[in-house]
Amino acid sequence: MSNGQVSGGLVIAAVDGSEHSLRALEWARLAALRHGAGLMVAHVLPDVSQLYAGRRSSLHDPNEPEEYADPVGDRVRALLEEGPQYPAQVRYEALEGSVPEALRVVGAENAPLMLVMGSRGRGGFATLMLGSNSRAVAGSARCPVVVVPHEDRAVEDPWGASAGRVVLGLHAAETPEDVLRFAFAEAAARGTTVQVVSAYAVPPGPTALVDAPFEVVPPEGLADGGDGVPAEREMLRAQTERLAPLRARHPDVPVEQAAVPGDAAGRLVEASRSAALVVVGRHHPRRRSLLMGSVAHAVLHHAHGPVAVVPALTDDAD
């Protein structure tokens, strides 16, 4: 494994030795290969190892061994070295501190393409769909965070490695540009389609078909006299305007557009059943709250495949 700098960027995989985190490691390995990036495997040392390191440092005892047991690190190294192809540059980092804070720091210091972690860690309750560490990191990291679901939630392709679509949840007026850039870059690396899903409000009434299947429309199919309801046509046109710069930058990435009535989160969760990745913005860029937005929160808790939560990475970042 190399400790050199990587010109193509960096993918960070957070591991703790659990099967959930090893699924995330496999997803991160494939992501690094697709993007031509390096791979950093980050492991927060268990409390006992951190206490030992602090004791040795405070006592300055030369008789104490410099190294202490790190079975998680040893297991991960063995998996990477004996397994299938992995990136040319891989490095391992043993971190200290609380899991969320240590991962936030390593993400901020290395400006990675993404930080990948499992939806539940070693200490998670079996009934929880999303662990507290995953929720905390996804809600506060200053880089895109991909959360890979545990096996009970995943369907079809557990690694998200297929040519399935990249699904982008878009609020045309509010979603930061960084979210769109991430979705298109991921689709380009996979050689697949971006399916853009936006929701519009529907007045309550007996004919509202909120649970009806939504229709995806290629941009070329948006005719002036379309049959859709006015709110749907307006949403599709707002999408088209917002997506124009990304389509120009990625002319080889096919785009499908969908404007759906009612609940955006529910539509994105349903789309996650066959998507390679669902991409959502963390929250409204002008609301400087530490709380994650309701759509991102719901999708993280219920999606059947990997979810990327992308913060605003420019001057509007929190």
C-alpha positions in Angstrom: 0.0 0.0 0.0 1.2 3.5 -0.8 1.1 6.7 1.2 1.7 8.9 -1.8 -0.6 11.7 -3.1 -3.2 10.8 -5.6 -3.8 13.1 -8.6 -7.3 11.6 -9.3 -8.7 12.4 -5.9 -9.5 10.2 -3.0 -12.3 8.0 -1.8 -12.5 7.4 2.0 -14.0 4.2 3.3 -14.9 4.2 7.0 -14.6 0.7 8.5 -15.1 -0.8 12.0 -14.8 -4.5 11.2 -18.5 -5.1 11.0 -20.1 -6.7 8.0 -21.9 -3.5 7.3 -18.7 -1.5 7.1 -17.1 -4.2 4.9 -19.9 -3.8 2.4 -19.1 0.0 2.4 -15.5 -0.8 1.9 -16.3 -2.9 -1.2 -18.5 -0.1 -2.6 -15.7 2.4 -2.0 -13.1 0.2 -3.7 -15.2 0.1 -6.8 -15.9 3.8 -6.7 -12.2 4.5 -6.4 -11.5 2.3 -9.5 -14.3 4.0 -11.5 -13.0 7.5 -10.7 -9.3 6.7 -11.0 -8.9 7.8 -7.4 -6.9 6.6 -4.4 -8.5 4.8 -1.5 -8.1 5.6 2.1 -9.4 3.1 4.7 -10.2 5.0 7.9 -10.7 3.1 11.1 -11.5 4.8 14.5 -9.6 2.9 17.1 -11.6 1.2 19.8 -11.7 2.9 23.2 -9.3 0.3 24.8 -6.6 1.1 22.1 -7.0 4.8 22.5 -6.7 4.5 26.3 -3.5 2.4 25.8 -2.0 4.9 23.5 -2.8 7.7 26.0 -1.3 5.8 28.9 1.9 5.0 27.0 2.3 8.6 25.9 1.7 10.0 29.5 4.1 7.5 31.2 6.8 7.8 28.6 7.6 4.2 29.4 10.2 2.8 26.9 9.4 -0.7 28.1 5.9 -0.5 26.7 5.6 -1.8 23.1 5.2 1.0 20.5 2.5 -1.0 18.7 -0.8 -2.2 20.1 -3.2 -4.7 18.7 -5.5 -3.4 16.0 -7.4 -6.5 14.7 -9.7 -4.4 12.5 -6.8 -2.8 10.6 -5.1 -6.2 10.2 -8.3 -7.8 8.8 -8.9 -4.9 6.4 -5.4 -5.0 5.0 -5.7 -8.7 4.4 -9.0 -8.3 2.6 -7.7 -5.7 0.3 -4.4 -7.4 -0.4 -5.9 -10.8 -1.0 -9.1 -9.8 -2.7 -9.9 -8.6 -6.2 -8.4 -5.5 -8.0 -8.0 -2.5 -5.8 -6.7 1.0 -6.6 -3.0 1.6 -7.3 -2.7 3.8 -4.2 -4.3 2.6 -1.0 -3.5 3.8 2.5 -4.8 3.0 6.0 -5.5 5.6 8.7 -6.1 4.6 12.4 -8.0 7.5 13.9 -8.6 8.6 17.5 -11.6 10.3 19.1 -15.3 9.8 18.7 -16.3 8.2 15.4 -18.4 11.1 14.0 -15.8 13.7 14.9 -12.8 11.7 13.7 -14.5 11.0 10.3 -15.5 14.7 10.0 -11.9 15.7 10.6 -10.4 13.3 8.1 -13.0 14.3 5.5 -12.2 18.0 6.0 -8.5 17.5 5.9 -8.3 15.4 2.7 -11.1 17.0 0.6 -12.2 13.6 -0.7 -14.5 12.9 -3.6 -16.6 11.1 -1.1 -16.6 9.4 2.3 -18.3 6.0 2.2 -19.7 4.2 5.3 -22.2 1.6 6.2 -25.7 2.4 7.4 -25.1 0.6 10.7 -21.9 0.0 12.6 -20.8 -2.8 14.9 -22.7 -1.4 17.9 -25.9 -0.7 16.1 -29.2 -2.2 17.2 -30.5 -4.7 14.8 -33.8 -3.0 14.5 -32.3 0.4 13.5 -32.3 1.2 9.8 -29.7 3.9 10.2 -27.0 4.1 12.9 -26.3 7.2 14.9 -22.7 7.5 13.6 -23.9 7.3 9.9 -26.6 9.9 10.6 -24.2 12.2 12.4 -21.5 12.1 9.7 -23.9 12.4 6.8 -25.5 15.4 8.5 -22.3 17.3 9.2 -19.3 16.2 7.0 -17.9 18.8 4.7 -17.7 16.3 1.8 -20.2 14.1 0.1 -21.1 11.1 2.3 -22.3 7.8 0.7 -24.2 5.5 3.1 -24.4 1.9 1.9 -27.4 0.1 3.4 -27.1 -3.1 5.3 -28.1 -6.4 3.7 -31.6 -6.4 5.1 -32.5 -3.3 3.1 -30.5 -3.7 0.0 -32.2 -5.2 -3.1 -30.9 -6.5 -6.5 -27.3 -5.2 -6.5 -25.9 -5.0 -3.0 -22.7 -3.2 -4.0 -24.4 -0.5 -6.2 -21.9 -1.6 -8.9 -24.4 -2.2 -11.7 -25.2 0.1 -14.6 -28.4 1.2 -12.8 -29.4 4.9 -13.0 -28.0 7.6 -10.8 -31.2 9.2 -9.3 -31.0 12.9 -8.4 -33.5 14.5 -6.1 -33.8 18.1 -7.4 -35.5 21.1 -6.1 -34.9 23.4 -9.1 -34.8 26.6 -7.1 -32.9 25.4 -4.0 -30.6 22.4 -4.6 -27.0 23.6 -4.6 -25.0 23.2 -7.8 -22.5 20.9 -6.0 -25.3 18.2 -5.7 -25.9 18.3 -9.4 -22.2 18.1 -10.2 -21.7 15.1 -8.0 -24.7 13.2 -9.6 -23.5 13.9 -13.1 -19.9 13.0 -12.3 -21.0 9.7 -10.8 -23.2 8.9 -13.8 -20.3 9.8 -16.2 -17.9 7.5 -14.2 -20.5 4.7 -14.4 -21.5 5.3 -18.0 -25.2 5.5 -17.0 -28.2 7.7 -17.0 -29.1 10.5 -14.5 -32.8 10.3 -13.6 -33.9 13.6 -12.1 -36.9 13.6 -9.8 -38.6 16.7 -8.5 -41.9 17.0 -6.6 -44.6 19.6 -6.9 -47.5 20.4 -4.5 -50.9 19.1 -5.4 -54.1 20.6 -3.9 -56.0 18.0 -1.9 -58.9 16.5 -4.0 -60.5 13.3 -4.9 -58.6 12.9 -8.2 -55.1 13.5 -6.9 -53.0 10.5 -8.0 -50.1 10.9 -5.5 -49.4 7.1 -5.4 -49.5 6.6 -9.2 -46.3 5.6 -11.0 -44.4 8.5 -12.3 -43.3 9.0 -15.9 -39.8 9.9 -16.9 -39.4 12.3 -19.8 -36.3 13.0 -21.9 -35.6 16.7 -22.3 -36.3 16.5 -26.0 -39.9 15.4 -25.2 -40.9 18.6 -23.4 -43.2 20.1 -26.0 -45.0 23.4 -25.5 -48.4 21.9 -25.6 -47.8 18.8 -23.5 -50.6 16.9 -21.8 -49.3 17.2 -18.3 -50.9 19.3 -15.6 -49.6 22.9 -15.5 -47.6 22.3 -12.3 -45.9 19.3 -13.9 -45.1 21.2 -17.1 -43.6 24.1 -15.1 -41.6 21.8 -12.9 -40.2 20.0 -16.0 -39.2 23.3 -17.6 -37.6 24.5 -14.4 -35.6 21.2 -14.3 -34.6 21.7 -17.9 -33.3 25.2 -17.3 -31.4 24.1 -14.2 -29.8 21.1 -15.9 -28.7 22.8 -19.1 -25.1 23.6 -17.9 -24.6 20.1 -16.6 -25.9 18.5 -19.8 -23.5 20.7 -21.8 -20.6 19.7 -19.5 -21.5 16.0 -19.7 -22.9 15.5 -23.3 -22.5 11.7 -23.1 -24.6 11.3 -20.0 -28.3 10.6 -20.8 -30.9 12.5 -18.8 -34.4 11.5 -17.8 -36.7 13.9 -16.1 -39.7 13.2 -13.8 -42.0 15.7 -12.1 -44.1 13.9 -9.5 -46.9 15.1 -7.3 -46.6 15.1 -3.5 -43.9 13.4 -1.6 -40.4 13.6 -3.1 -38.8 11.4 -0.4 -41.2 8.5 -1.1 -40.5 8.7 -4.8 -36.8 8.6 -4.3 -37.0 5.7 -1.9 -39.0 3.8 -4.5 -36.5 4.7 -7.2 -33.7 3.4 -5.0 -34.9 -0.2 -5.5 -33.3 -0.3 -8.9 -30.9 2.7 -8.8 -27.1 2.4 -8.6 -27.1 5.5 -6.4 -29.6 8.1 -5.1 -28.1 11.6 -4.7 -29.7 14.2 -2.5 -28.7 17.6 -1.1 -28.1 17.8 2.6 -30.5 20.7 3.3 -31.5 24.1 2.1 -28.3 26.1 1.4 -29.6 29.3 3.0 -30.7 27.6 6.2 -27.6 27.4 8.4 -29.0 24.7 10.7 -27.1 21.6 11.6 -30.3 19.6 11.1 -30.5 17.5 8.0 -33.3 18.3 5.6 -36.4 16.2 5.7 -36.0 14.6 2.3 -32.4 13.6 2.9 -33.3 12.3 6.4 -36.2 10.2 5.0 -34.2 8.8 2.1 -31.3 7.8 4.3 -33.6 6.0 6.7 -35.6 4.1 4.1 -33.6 3.7 0.8 -33.0 0.2 -0.5 -29.6 1.2 -2.1 -26.7 3.5 -1.6 -27.5 7.2 -0.9 -25.1 10.1 -1.4 -25.8 13.1 0.8 -24.0 16.1 -0.7 -23.5 19.4 1.2 -23.0 22.8 -0.4 -19.2 22.7 -1.0 -18.8 26.4 -2.1 -19.2 29.7 -0.2 -22.8 28.7 0.7 -21.5 25.7 2.7 -22.6 25.4 6.2 
